[in-house]
Amino acid sequence: MAEARPCSPGWRRHVPLLFAIFLDMMGFGMVIPDLQTRLEAFGAQGWAIGLVLSSYFLTQIVVSPLWGRLSDKVGRKPVLVICGTLSATSMVLAGCVLLVAALLPLRGYATA
């Protein structure tokens, strides 16, 4: 029977980073239902709601390779901090927006 190995002592240094990623994903998960409700309240049509919601993923397809190359050069942690800051800024600004047209670039900015 194989013995269970204890976790390496270095795992604790990743806790702040994992917590930051967890908070970012929680915020992202809360934005989707709220964004759709807000767009409907603004009177947006279905195609506009779909465009705003999909802009995040479409931008992600374009910028992910760029962020990957940058993280190979400067390291993962600085890139994660930059991306988390951009995402948080985008979410705060999206909370202040009153126009459907202004939400589209903000959703793309959340990914960049």
Secondary structure, DSSP 8 states (H G I E B T S, - for coil): --------GGGGGGHHHHHHHHHHHHHHHHHHHHHHHHHHHTT--HHHHHHHHHHHHHHHHHHHHHHHHHHHHH-HHHHHHHHHHHHHHHHHHHHH---HHHHHHHHHHHH-
